[in-house]
Amino acid sequence: MPNQSLASLSKLEFILGIPRVKLRKIAKTSGKYYEPYDLHKKNTPKWRHIDNPGWDLKIIQKKILKKILNKSVDILSTGMMGGISGRSIVENAKMHIGKECIGIIDIKECFPNTKHLRIYKVWKDFFGCGKKTLWIITQLTTFQDRLPQGAPTSPLLCNFALLPVYKEMEIYTNENNLTLSIFVDDITISGKNIDVKNAIRPIINILIKKGYAVRNRKVKIISSGYRQKITGIIVNRKSSIGRKKIQEIRNLILETARLKDYISSNELDIINGKINSTKQVSKTQGLKLEKFAEELLIKPIQQTEKGNKDTIRSCSKYNRNHNFILRG
């Protein structure tokens, strides 16, 4: 249990620096602070639901993240990577480089299936919350009896909720000479071919037993003779974003250099962002792209383009459930 147990409401009030009157008020009607929408990111085929907490609630959630959750990450297993400072998709991928076989399992609708009572149990078991504190902090970090997508607290709370599941999977993988990691809702195991293949069904059974579901079409077993890709990173011999992704970035640089009379600072930021992301995975690949861009791109005009490249629409998936239901 963390050093700062939240047994009393006065302790929560002190840690967050927010009066209990305000905490109670926002917790009591927390659902009214959400403005859900669906987000369609550029160059992707799918819409993603975002619960989108309003500003007053988000400020409190950010304080809960900073002052409570982030200070307790040492409780989590080292193979849990998502939403933790210093752990990333790159670190997640590095755990599985050069393995004979990898297996990938996706938890279906992980946040929506992480229910209100599971988060209640997290606050009780891991943070020692008392009865009054439990109701308030659970209301502040859940929406419609589930973990909200888009709340600052959700990724780390998801890790805490999945910790008992992860530990059970870890016992199995350790006994069978397998490496295990999880990045938010993506589970990866790696090792010898036969061990990985034999482990898929037991891992899925553990998830189902704990109340989660699996996307069967996203379960993958990839031997070293094929391209092994984990959360967008190739791990066959060394970490790489792959030739296809490299070529996409090169094409973007070429297209920008050939077709633009000027390069806006916004366009340059996009290109530099892709190059820097590549550097995190493979410094060699990133430096080559950086040199390629320096050779082709003129100095940008400092003009930032307005407008969001992503598209937003009114939420459809959860539309009927958006009305807040007061809970006692």
SULTA-V312941 format. One record per residue. N is the residue number from 1. RES is the residue in three letters. PHI is phi as a letter, one per 20 degrees, with the letter a starting at -180 (* if undefined). OMEGA is omega in radians with two decimals (NA if undefined). D_CENTER is the distance of its C-alpha to the mean C-alpha in Angstrom with 1 decimal. Layout:
BEGIN
N:RES:PHI:OMEGA:D_CENTER ; N:RES:PHI:OMEGA:D_CENTER
END
This chain:
BEGIN
1:MET:*:3.13:23.6 ; 2:PRO:g:3.14:22.7 ; 3:ASN:f:-3.08:25.7 ; 4:GLN:e:3.09:25.4 ; 5:SER:f:-3.07:26.0 ; 6:LEU:d:-3.07:25.7 ; 7:ALA:f:-3.10:28.8 ; 8:SER:d:3.10:30.4 ; 9:LEU:f:3.12:29.6 ; 10:SER:f:3.10:31.4 ; 11:LYS:f:3.09:29.0 ; 12:LEU:f:3.13:26.0 ; 13:GLU:g:-3.12:28.1 ; 14:PHE:f:-3.08:29.0 ; 15:ILE:f:-3.10:25.5 ; 16:LEU:e:-3.10:24.0 ; 17:GLY:m:-3.11:27.3 ; 18:ILE:c:-3.13:27.5 ; 19:PRO:g:-3.11:30.6 ; 20:ARG:f:3.11:30.3 ; 21:VAL:g:3.14:32.0 ; 22:LYS:f:3.12:29.2 ; 23:LEU:f:3.13:26.5 ; 24:ARG:f:-3.08:28.6 ; 25:LYS:f:-3.11:29.3 ; 26:ILE:f:3.12:25.7 ; 27:ALA:f:-3.07:24.5 ; 28:LYS:f:-3.13:27.5 ; 29:THR:c:-3.02:26.5 ; 30:SER:g:-3.13:22.8 ; 31:GLY:f:-3.13:22.3 ; 32:LYS:f:-3.11:24.6 ; 33:TYR:e:-3.13:22.3 ; 34:TYR:e:3.08:19.8 ; 35:GLU:c:-3.03:20.4 ; 36:PRO:f:3.04:18.3 ; 37:TYR:b:3.04:18.3 ; 38:ASP:d:-3.10:17.2 ; 39:LEU:d:3.06:15.8 ; 40:HIS:d:-3.12:17.0 ; 41:LYS:f:-3.11:15.8 ; 42:LYS:g:3.09:18.7 ; 43:ASN:m:3.03:19.5 ; 44:THR:c:-3.05:17.3 ; 45:PRO:e:-2.96:19.1 ; 46:LYS:d:2.99:16.9 ; 47:TRP:e:3.13:16.4 ; 48:ARG:c:3.13:13.2 ; 49:HIS:f:3.09:13.9 ; 50:ILE:c:3.13:13.0 ; 51:ASP:f:2.97:14.7 ; 52:ASN:l:3.07:15.2 ; 53:PRO:f:3.09:16.8 ; 54:GLY:f:-2.96:20.0 ; 55:TRP:g:-3.10:20.9 ; 56:ASP:f:3.12:22.8 ; 57:LEU:f:-3.11:20.1 ; 58:LYS:f:3.10:17.3 ; 59:ILE:g:3.12:19.6 ; 60:ILE:f:3.14:19.9 ; 61:GLN:f:3.10:16.2 ; 62:LYS:f:3.10:15.7 ; 63:LYS:f:3.08:18.7 ; 64:ILE:f:3.12:17.4 ; 65:LEU:f:-3.04:14.2 ; 66:LYS:f:-2.97:16.6 ; 67:LYS:e:-3.11:19.6 ; 68:ILE:c:-3.02:18.5 ; 69:LEU:f:-3.11:15.0 ; 70:ASN:f:-3.12:14.7 ; 71:LYS:e:-3.06:18.2 ; 72:SER:c:-3.05:17.5 ; 73:VAL:f:3.12:14.9 ; 74:ASP:f:3.06:17.9 ; 75:ILE:f:-3.03:18.1 ; 76:LEU:f:3.11:15.0 ; 77:SER:f:-3.09:15.9 ; 78:THR:f:3.14:15.7 ; 79:GLY:e:3.09:14.0 ; 80:MET:e:-2.92:10.8 ; 81:MET:d:-2.98:8.6 ; 82:GLY:f:3.01:5.0 ; 83:GLY:m:-3.11:5.6 ; 84:ILE:d:3.14:9.1 ; 85:SER:g:-3.13:11.7 ; 86:GLY:n:3.05:13.5 ; 87:ARG:d:-3.00:11.1 ; 88:SER:b:3.08:9.4 ; 89:ILE:f:3.12:9.5 ; 90:VAL:f:3.11:13.1 ; 91:GLU:f:3.09:13.7 ; 92:ASN:f:-3.12:12.1 ; 93:ALA:f:-3.09:14.5 ; 94:LYS:g:-3.14:17.4 ; 95:MET:f:-3.00:17.6 ; 96:HIS:d:-3.12:18.8 ; 97:ILE:f:3.02:21.1 ; 98:GLY:m:-3.13:24.6 ; 99:LYS:e:-3.12:24.3 ; 100:GLU:f:-3.10:26.7 ; 101:CYS:b:3.01:24.2 ; 102:ILE:c:3.05:20.6 ; 103:GLY:c:-3.10:19.2 ; 104:ILE:c:3.14:15.9 ; 105:ILE:c:-3.12:15.1 ; 106:ASP:d:3.08:12.6 ; 107:ILE:f:-3.08:12.3 ; 108:LYS:f:3.09:13.7 ; 109:GLU:l:-3.01:12.3 ; 110:CYS:g:-3.13:10.4 ; 111:PHE:f:3.12:10.0 ; 112:PRO:g:-3.13:13.6 ; 113:ASN:e:3.00:14.9 ; 114:THR:e:-2.91:13.9 ; 115:LYS:e:-3.13:17.2 ; 116:HIS:g:-3.10:18.9 ; 117:LEU:f:3.10:21.0 ; 118:ARG:f:3.10:18.2 ; 119:ILE:f:3.04:16.8 ; 120:TYR:g:-3.13:20.5 ; 121:LYS:f:3.08:21.0 ; 122:VAL:g:-3.11:18.1 ; 123:TRP:f:3.14:19.9 ; 124:LYS:f:-3.00:23.2 ; 125:ASP:f:-3.06:22.8 ; 126:PHE:e:-3.05:20.6 ; 127:PHE:c:3.03:21.8 ; 128:GLY:m:-3.11:25.3 ; 129:CYS:f:3.02:25.3 ; 130:GLY:f:-3.03:28.7 ; 131:LYS:g:-3.11:29.5 ; 132:LYS:f:3.12:29.6 ; 133:THR:f:-3.12:26.5 ; 134:LEU:g:-3.09:24.6 ; 135:TRP:f:-3.07:25.4 ; 136:ILE:f:-3.03:24.5 ; 137:ILE:f:3.06:21.2 ; 138:THR:f:3.10:20.0 ; 139:GLN:f:-3.12:21.2 ; 140:LEU:f:-3.05:19.5 ; 141:THR:c:3.06:16.0 ; 142:THR:c:-3.14:16.4 ; 143:PHE:b:3.14:17.8 ; 144:GLN:l:3.09:20.2 ; 145:ASP:m:3.14:19.8 ; 146:ARG:b:3.09:16.1 ; 147:LEU:f:-3.07:12.7 ; 148:PRO:f:3.07:12.4 ; 149:GLN:e:-3.13:9.8 ; 150:GLY:o:3.07:9.9 ; 151:ALA:e:-3.11:11.1 ; 152:PRO:g:-3.07:10.4 ; 153:THR:e:-2.95:10.9 ; 154:SER:f:-3.11:8.7 ; 155:PRO:g:-3.14:5.5 ; 156:LEU:f:3.08:8.5 ; 157:LEU:f:3.09:10.8 ; 158:CYS:f:3.09:9.0 ; 159:ASN:f:3.14:9.6 ; 160:PHE:f:3.13:13.1 ; 161:ALA:f:-3.11:13.8 ; 162:LEU:e:-3.06:13.0 ; 163:LEU:g:3.10:15.0 ; 164:PRO:f:3.10:18.3 ; 165:VAL:f:-3.11:17.2 ; 166:TYR:f:-3.10:15.9 ; 167:LYS:f:3.10:19.2 ; 168:GLU:f:3.08:21.2 ; 169:MET:f:-3.11:19.6 ; 170:GLU:f:3.09:20.1 ; 171:ILE:g:-3.13:23.8 ; 172:TYR:f:-3.07:24.3 ; 173:THR:f:3.10:22.8 ; 174:ASN:f:3.13:24.7 ; 175:GLU:f:-3.08:27.8 ; 176:ASN:d:3.03:27.5 ; 177:ASN:l:-3.14:26.8 ; 178:LEU:d:3.03:23.3 ; 179:THR:e:-3.08:20.2 ; 180:LEU:c:2.98:17.0 ; 181:SER:b:3.08:13.4 ; 182:ILE:b:3.06:10.1 ; 183:PHE:d:-3.05:6.6 ; 184:VAL:l:-3.11:4.6 ; 185:ASP:d:-3.14:7.5 ; 186:ASP:d:3.13:9.2 ; 187:ILE:e:3.10:12.2 ; 188:THR:c:2.99:14.6 ; 189:ILE:c:3.14:18.1 ; 190:SER:b:-3.12:20.8 ; 191:GLY:q:3.12:24.5 ; 192:LYS:f:-3.08:27.8 ; 193:ASN:g:-3.04:28.1 ; 194:ILE:f:-3.12:29.8 ; 195:ASP:f:3.12:27.6 ; 196:VAL:f:-3.12:24.3 ; 197:LYS:f:-3.14:26.1 ; 198:ASN:f:-3.04:27.5 ; 199:ALA:e:-3.03:24.2 ; 200:ILE:g:-3.09:22.4 ; 201:ARG:f:3.09:24.3 ; 202:PRO:f:3.12:24.3 ; 203:ILE:f:3.11:20.5 ; 204:ILE:f:3.14:20.3 ; 205:ASN:f:3.09:23.0 ; 206:ILE:f:3.13:21.2 ; 207:LEU:f:-3.12:18.2 ; 208:ILE:f:3.14:20.9 ; 209:LYS:f:-3.12:22.9 ; 210:LYS:e:3.04:20.1 ; 211:GLY:n:3.11:19.7 ; 212:TYR:d:3.11:16.9 ; 213:ALA:d:-3.08:17.6 ; 214:VAL:c:3.02:17.0 ; 215:ARG:e:-3.06:17.2 ; 216:ASN:g:-3.12:20.3 ; 217:ARG:f:-3.14:20.5 ; 218:LYS:d:3.05:17.2 ; 219:VAL:f:-3.07:18.6 ; 220:LYS:c:2.99:19.8 ; 221:ILE:c:-3.02:22.3 ; 222:ILE:c:3.10:23.0 ; 223:SER:e:-3.05:26.0 ; 224:SER:f:3.10:26.6 ; 225:GLY:f:3.12:29.1 ; 226:TYR:d:-3.13:26.4 ; 227:ARG:f:-3.14:23.5 ; 228:GLN:e:-3.04:20.7 ; 229:LYS:c:3.13:17.4 ; 230:ILE:c:-3.12:13.9 ; 231:THR:l:3.04:10.8 ; 232:GLY:n:-3.08:13.6 ; 233:ILE:d:3.11:15.5 ; 234:ILE:f:-3.05:19.0 ; 235:VAL:c:-3.08:19.9 ; 236:ASN:g:3.14:23.5 ; 237:ARG:d:3.07:25.4 ; 238:LYS:b:-3.09:23.3 ; 239:SER:f:-3.10:19.9 ; 240:SER:b:3.07:20.4 ; 241:ILE:e:3.07:18.8 ; 242:GLY:n:-3.09:21.8 ; 243:ARG:f:-3.11:25.0 ; 244:LYS:f:-3.13:24.0 ; 245:LYS:f:3.09:21.2 ; 246:ILE:g:-3.12:23.7 ; 247:GLN:f:3.10:26.3 ; 248:GLU:f:3.13:24.2 ; 249:ILE:f:3.09:23.8 ; 250:ARG:f:3.13:27.6 ; 251:ASN:f:3.10:28.5 ; 252:LEU:f:3.11:26.7 ; 253:ILE:f:3.13:28.7 ; 254:LEU:f:-3.12:31.8 ; 255:GLU:f:3.13:31.5 ; 256:THR:f:-3.11:30.9 ; 257:ALA:f:-3.04:33.9 ; 258:ARG:e:-2.93:36.2 ; 259:LEU:d:-3.06:35.7 ; 260:LYS:d:3.02:35.0 ; 261:ASP:f:3.05:38.0 ; 262:TYR:b:3.10:35.7 ; 263:ILE:d:3.12:32.1 ; 264:SER:f:3.11:30.4 ; 265:SER:f:3.12:28.3 ; 266:ASN:f:3.13:25.4 ; 267:GLU:f:3.13:25.9 ; 268:LEU:f:3.11:26.2 ; 269:ASP:f:3.13:23.0 ; 270:ILE:f:-3.12:21.2 ; 271:ILE:f:3.13:23.1 ; 272:ASN:f:3.10:22.6 ; 273:GLY:f:3.13:18.8 ; 274:LYS:f:3.12:18.9 ; 275:ILE:f:3.14:21.4 ; 276:ASN:f:3.08:19.5 ; 277:SER:f:3.11:16.4 ; 278:THR:f:3.12:18.9 ; 279:LYS:g:-3.13:20.5 ; 280:GLN:f:3.13:17.5 ; 281:VAL:e:-3.13:17.6 ; 282:SER:b:-3.11:21.4 ; 283:LYS:f:-3.14:23.6 ; 284:THR:f:3.12:26.6 ; 285:GLN:f:-3.13:25.0 ; 286:GLY:f:-3.14:23.7 ; 287:LEU:f:3.09:27.2 ; 288:LYS:f:3.10:28.9 ; 289:LEU:f:3.14:27.0 ; 290:GLU:f:3.12:27.6 ; 291:LYS:f:3.11:31.3 ; 292:PHE:g:-3.14:31.5 ; 293:ALA:f:-3.13:30.1 ; 294:GLU:f:-3.13:32.6 ; 295:GLU:f:-3.01:35.4 ; 296:LEU:d:-3.00:34.8 ; 297:LEU:e:3.07:33.4 ; 298:ILE:f:3.11:35.8 ; 299:LYS:f:-3.04:35.0 ; 300:PRO:f:2.93:33.1 ; 301:ILE:f:-3.08:34.7 ; 302:GLN:f:3.13:32.8 ; 303:GLN:c:-3.11:32.0 ; 304:THR:e:3.12:28.6 ; 305:GLU:f:3.12:28.2 ; 306:LYS:e:3.08:27.4 ; 307:GLY:o:-3.13:25.3 ; 308:ASN:e:3.13:21.7 ; 309:LYS:f:3.10:21.1 ; 310:ASP:e:-3.13:18.8 ; 311:THR:d:3.13:20.5 ; 312:ILE:c:3.06:20.1 ; 313:ARG:c:3.05:22.0 ; 314:SER:f:-3.08:22.8 ; 315:CYS:f:3.11:20.6 ; 316:SER:d:-3.00:22.3 ; 317:LYS:f:-3.08:20.2 ; 318:TYR:d:-2.97:20.4 ; 319:ASN:g:-3.08:23.4 ; 320:ARG:f:-3.05:25.9 ; 321:ASN:d:-3.02:23.8 ; 322:HIS:f:3.11:23.1 ; 323:ASN:f:-3.09:26.1 ; 324:PHE:f:3.06:25.5 ; 325:ILE:d:-3.10:27.2 ; 326:LEU:f:-3.14:28.5 ; 327:ARG:d:3.13:27.9 ; 328:GLY:e:NA:30.4
END
